[in-house]
């Protein structure tokens, strides 16, 4: 598997990504919008998730597709970002039709970034406006690092961030991942610069350092600061049922465990959304390799998020480049 032309989630045909942030608050929003409603699923493995409309994504629920998926900072306050996204979709005539009304379906998940050094003394919840801005800014291009939902993200010892990666299967089908990395654990090994995800790196996309030498040390955590969670979207252009998309999201959690140590702790809200745009028919080989491809893309995206983080005023932790660059 090789990366797609952008090495981004938007290599998956039919998807756009929008981002917005407030650097004073040190927070932001990242959304994934389908050109048409996406078949979507979700799987949660962290012990402290914060979500909206995720029950609707179960295979047995009536609504079969989502219009957008929202990743946001702000803990529970950030769930309101989906209000702004839904407002933009409604204005464009998008949404599930019910009794003559269009109701946009916008599942959301959040990270806890309230302890990252930003100013949180807002009078009015900023997240609906950030969600609407992100919707208006959607594009096939996107930045990585300290942007969108990754603006105020942290890991154990280093700033986190927003990452993405893609892969093209032998059939030509595309898989992509997008992630906000705010984990209780480490994306790097011990006190050094090497990434846990190094065995899966493509084309020196996060420094080309290779695996860490010697035995892996005990991982560090940020248990002194409950500011945790890795949330992600994995997507494909294949035509899949809701159960297949949920299986892809479930398998993709392997990517978190390959790139963050420890992962899926009781204090993380680790969650993966799955999405399928349905523009390419899936064969047996596609279905066999889909979960592995999603997990590998997610592991790479996590390392890229940390690798591309940028310093900002008031940071409580250094970036990877500041420490090792």
C-alpha positions, -999 to 999 in steps of 0.1 A, spaced: 0 0 0 13 34 -9 -1 68 1 -26 86 -21 -16 118 -39 -21 141 -9 -15 116 18 -46 129 35 -81 117 43 -93 138 13 -77 113 -11 -109 94 -5 -132 106 -33 -163 124 -21 -149 139 11 -139 174 22 -124 186 54 -131 219 71 -111 234 100 -115 264 124 -96 274 155 -93 300 182 -56 304 191 -64 325 222 -85 297 237 -62 271 222 -89 250 207 -107 243 175 -129 221 153 -123 198 124 -151 183 103 -155 157 76 -183 164 51 -195 141 24 -204 154 -11 -234 131 -4 -245 115 29 -219 90 40 -226 55 54 -211 59 89 -203 39 119 -184 43 152 -165 23 178 -154 35 213 -126 19 232 -116 47 257 -131 48 291 -141 85 290 -158 94 257 -177 126 249 -201 121 220 -232 133 202 -255 111 180 -232 81 180 -261 57 190 -277 66 156 -247 50 138 -253 15 151 -262 -9 122 -297 -16 135 -307 21 137 -330 37 111 -309 65 96 -284 49 73 -260 79 66 -245 110 81 -240 143 64 -208 153 84 -186 141 113 -173 165 138 -141 164 160 -137 192 185 -119 204 215 -136 219 245 -147 187 263 -186 187 266 -187 224 255 -172 213 222 -201 191 213 -220 223 204 -197 226 174 -221 202 156 -248 228 160 -228 252 137 -221 224 112 -258 214 112 -268 250 106 -245 252 75 -258 219 61 -294 230 67 -288 263 48 -275 242 19 -306 220 19 -288 189 34 -302 165 59 -324 135 66 -359 142 54 -386 139 81 -421 153 80 -412 177 53 -381 190 71 -344 185 65 -325 174 96 -287 172 91 -271 142 108 -238 153 124 -223 129 149 -196 145 170 -168 136 195 -146 158 216 -112 159 233 -105 175 267 -82 204 260 -93 227 288 -59 224 307 -36 234 278 -28 270 288 -54 288 267 -79 314 279 -112 296 287 -131 325 302 -156 328 274 -190 345 279 -207 326 251 -198 291 240 -175 295 210 -180 261 195 -211 266 174 -194 295 156 -163 274 151 -183 246 137 -201 269 112 -167 284 102 -152 250 97 -182 240 75 -177 271 53 -139 264 51 -142 228 38 -118 218 11 -98 189 -3 -67 205 12 -58 207 48 -31 216 73 -17 193 99 -4 198 134 -17 226 156 -48 233 137 -85 226 140 -94 200 167 -57 195 173 -50 232 181 -47 226 219 -40 189 219 -13 174 241 4 141 248 27 129 276 56 153 273 48 169 239 21 188 221 -3 167 202 -21 178 171 -42 170 140 -29 144 116 -39 126 85 -27 99 61 -40 77 33 -33 45 14 -43 30 -19 -51 -7 -20 -40 -30 -48 -75 -28 -63 -72 10 -65 -96 16 -36 -85 44 -12 -85 44 26 -77 75 47 -75 86 84 -79 119 102 -71 122 139 -69 146 168 -42 133 192 -47 143 228 -36 111 245 -28 103 281 1 83 267 31 89 244 33 89 206 71 88 210 93 62 227 107 71 262 127 103 262 138 101 225 124 113 192 114 80 177 77 73 171 59 41 181 44 42 146 78 40 129 74 5 114 44 18 93 60 51 81 58 59 44 84 82 26 98 98 58 64 113 65 73 119 101 111 122 101 123 89 88 140 80 121 130 44 121 122 23 152 138 32 185 169 12 193 170 -12 222 142 -24 245 111 -2 248 111 17 281 81 20 303 58 46 288 52 80 302 17 93 309 2 127 318 -19 113 347 -13 146 366 -35 163 340 -68 147 329 -66 162 294 -70 132 272 -85 114 243 -76 104 207 -105 108 183 -104 99 146 -122 93 113 -112 65 90 -129 65 56 -129 47 22 -144 52 -12 -158 16 -12 -195 8 -11 -201 -7 24 -230 -14 47 -232 2 81 -220 -31 97 -189 -31 74 -181 5 83 -184 -2 120 -160 -32 115 -135 -9 98 -137 16 127 -133 -12 152 -102 -26 134 -87 9 131 -83 11 169 -53 -11 164 -37 19 148 -41 39 180 -26 11 200 4 9 175 10 46 178 1 56 214 14 39 245 -6 33 266 -38 35 246 -75 31 254 -70 39 291 -99 47 315 -90 84 313 -90 85 274 -122 88 254 -106 70 224 -131 68 195 -130 61 158 -157 71 133 -159 51 101 -172 65 68 -178 51 33 -186 72 3 -197 43 -19 -181 54 -51 -163 20 -58 -176 -15 -55 -158 -36 -29 -146 -71 -36 -134 -98 -12 -98 -87 -12 -108 -52 -4 -129 -64 26 -100 -86 38 -75 -57 38 -97 -28 47 -93 -30 85 -55 -33 83 -53 -4 59 -74 18 82 -53 9 113 -20 15 95 -33 49 81 -44 59 116 -11 50 132 8 71 106 -17 100 110 -11 100 148 27 103 143 22 130 117 0 150 141 27 152 167 55 157 141 38 187 126 27 204 158 38 241 160 47 262 191 23 290 203 22 315 231 12 300 264 20 264 255 24 241 285 45 216 265 71 217 238 65 205 202 84 175 188 104 199 166 113 222 195 126 192 215 142 171 188 141 192 156 
